[in-house]
Amino acid sequence: MFAVIKTGGRQYRVVPDDVLEIGKIAGDVGTIVQLGEVLMVGGDTPVLGMPTVAGASVAAEVLDHKRGPKVIAFKKRRRKNSRRKRGYRDEITVLRITEVLTDNAKPSIGPRPKREKVVAPAADGDEAPAAAKKKAPAKKPVAKKAAAKPRAKPEAKKAPAKKPAAKK
């Protein structure tokens, strides 16, 4: 089953387990948000909304809030010494679609638990893991530069010799 949703002035075709980036919406990372503006619900019997499908919504988990790529607006008026450089980065929310809901249903799937990093135990219980024991390589000593010798003052430049006047 898929749905077409509208958020932030854009439309997206979504299916469960899709990950998409949309304009920033309210919601903490790890929470479930409901997107209520569903324009179409597809599947065995597609339902079109006029303008939206009544009682339909899409549940999504907020994965991250981040910023988009830099966009630079540079304006120049030639021969006028006029330039303007402005830039911005969009605020983006990354969502994972959990389910498409119809008939005013509530989300049944909660946020996914975060995976914990598994640390392999060492052979002996009292030893630290190998990664923690590893030391950074020793730095090579840097040779000091010899003290600079005082420079001799440059000799004054002599004025160029004048050419004799041309004879007529």
C-alpha positions as CSV (number, residue, x, y, z in Angstrom):
1,M,0.0,0.0,0.0
2,F,1.3,3.5,-0.8
3,A,0.1,7.0,-0.3
4,V,0.7,10.4,-1.7
5,I,1.2,13.0,1.0
6,K,1.6,16.8,0.9
7,T,3.9,18.6,3.3
8,G,5.9,21.8,3.1
9,G,4.3,22.6,-0.3
10,R,5.6,19.5,-1.9
11,Q,4.1,16.1,-2.7
12,Y,5.7,12.7,-1.9
13,R,4.8,9.2,-2.9
14,V,5.6,7.0,0.2
15,V,5.4,3.4,1.2
16,P,6.2,1.8,4.6
17,D,10.0,1.8,5.4
18,D,10.7,4.7,3.0
19,V,13.3,7.2,4.3
20,L,12.7,10.7,2.9
21,E,13.9,14.3,3.6
22,I,11.3,16.9,3.9
23,G,11.2,20.5,5.1
24,K,11.5,20.9,8.9
25,I,8.6,19.8,11.0
26,A,8.1,19.8,14.7
27,G,9.0,16.6,16.5
28,D,11.9,15.2,18.6
29,V,14.3,12.7,17.2
30,G,12.9,9.2,17.8
31,T,9.2,10.2,18.1
32,I,6.3,9.2,15.8
33,V,4.6,12.0,13.9
34,Q,1.4,11.8,11.9
35,L,1.1,13.5,8.5
36,G,-2.6,14.2,7.9
37,E,-2.6,15.7,4.4
38,V,-3.0,12.5,2.4
39,L,-4.0,13.2,-1.3
40,M,-4.2,9.6,-2.4
41,V,-4.1,6.1,-0.9
42,G,-3.2,3.4,-3.4
43,G,-3.3,-0.4,-3.3
44,D,-5.9,-2.9,-4.4
45,T,-8.6,-0.2,-4.5
46,P,-7.0,3.3,-4.9
47,V,-8.8,6.2,-3.2
48,L,-8.4,9.7,-4.5
49,G,-9.0,12.7,-2.2
50,M,-11.1,15.7,-3.0
51,P,-8.7,17.4,-2.0
52,T,-7.6,15.0,0.8
53,V,-8.7,11.5,1.7
54,A,-10.9,11.7,4.8
55,G,-9.6,9.7,7.8
56,A,-6.3,8.8,6.2
57,S,-2.9,9.7,7.6
58,V,0.7,8.5,7.4
59,A,2.8,7.7,10.5
60,A,6.5,8.4,10.4
61,E,9.4,8.2,12.8
62,V,11.7,11.3,13.0
63,L,15.2,10.1,12.4
64,D,17.2,13.4,12.3
65,H,17.1,17.1,11.9
66,K,19.8,18.5,9.7
67,R,20.6,21.2,7.2
68,G,20.7,20.9,3.5
69,P,23.4,21.9,1.1
70,K,24.6,25.5,0.7
71,V,22.7,27.5,-1.9
72,I,24.4,30.7,-2.9
73,A,22.5,33.6,-4.6
74,F,25.0,35.8,-6.3
75,K,23.8,38.9,-8.1
76,K,26.1,41.2,-10.1
77,R,25.3,44.3,-12.2
78,R,28.2,44.6,-14.6
79,R,30.1,47.9,-14.9
80,K,28.2,49.2,-11.9
81,N,30.5,48.0,-9.1
82,S,27.4,46.3,-7.6
83,R,27.6,42.7,-6.2
84,R,25.5,40.9,-3.6
85,K,26.3,37.5,-2.3
86,R,23.7,35.8,-0.1
87,G,23.4,32.2,0.9
88,Y,21.3,29.9,2.9
89,R,20.9,26.2,4.0
90,D,17.4,24.6,4.3
91,E,16.4,23.0,7.5
92,I,15.6,19.4,6.8
93,T,13.8,16.6,8.8
94,V,14.6,13.0,7.9
95,L,11.7,10.7,8.3
96,R,11.1,6.9,8.1
97,I,7.6,6.0,7.1
98,T,6.3,3.4,9.5
99,E,2.7,2.8,8.1
100,V,-0.1,4.2,6.0
101,L,-3.3,4.5,8.1
102,T,-6.9,4.7,7.0
103,D,-10.3,5.1,8.8
104,N,-8.9,7.4,11.6
105,A,-6.6,4.7,12.9
106,K,-3.9,5.4,15.4
107,P,-0.3,4.4,14.8
108,S,0.3,0.8,16.0
109,I,4.1,0.7,15.4
110,G,6.3,2.6,17.8
111,P,9.8,4.0,17.2
112,R,12.5,1.4,16.5
113,P,14.9,0.7,19.3
114,K,18.3,2.1,18.8
115,R,21.0,-0.5,18.1
116,E,23.7,-0.8,20.8
117,K,27.3,-1.2,19.9
118,V,28.6,-4.7,20.7
119,V,32.0,-4.7,22.3
120,A,33.8,-8.0,22.1
121,P,35.2,-9.1,25.5
122,A,39.0,-9.6,25.8
123,A,40.5,-13.0,26.5
124,D,41.4,-12.0,30.1
125,G,38.7,-10.2,32.2
126,D,41.2,-7.7,33.7
127,E,42.7,-6.6,30.4
128,A,41.4,-3.6,28.5
129,P,40.2,-4.1,24.9
130,A,42.9,-4.0,22.2
131,A,41.5,-0.8,20.7
132,A,41.9,1.0,24.0
133,K,45.4,-0.3,24.6
134,K,46.7,0.8,21.2
135,K,49.0,3.8,21.5
136,A,49.4,6.6,19.0
137,P,52.7,6.3,17.1
138,A,55.6,8.3,18.5
139,K,56.3,11.6,16.8
140,K,59.6,12.1,15.2
141,P,61.8,14.8,16.7
142,V,61.9,17.9,14.6
143,A,65.4,19.3,13.8
144,K,65.8,22.9,15.0
145,K,66.8,25.5,12.5
146,A,70.2,27.0,12.9
147,A,70.3,30.5,14.1
148,A,70.1,32.9,11.2
149,K,73.3,34.8,10.6
150,P,72.9,38.6,10.6
151,R,72.7,39.9,7.1
152,A,75.1,42.4,5.8
153,K,73.5,45.7,4.8
154,P,73.0,45.9,1.1
155,E,75.4,48.2,-0.6
156,A,74.0,51.5,-1.8
157,K,73.1,51.5,-5.4
158,K,75.2,53.7,-7.6
159,A,73.5,56.1,-9.9
160,P,73.8,55.0,-13.5
161,A,76.4,56.8,-15.5
162,K,75.0,59.6,-17.7
163,K,75.5,59.3,-21.4
164,P,77.3,62.1,-23.1
165,A,75.1,64.4,-25.1
166,A,74.7,63.6,-28.7
167,K,76.8,65.7,-31.1
168,K,75.2,67.6,-33.9
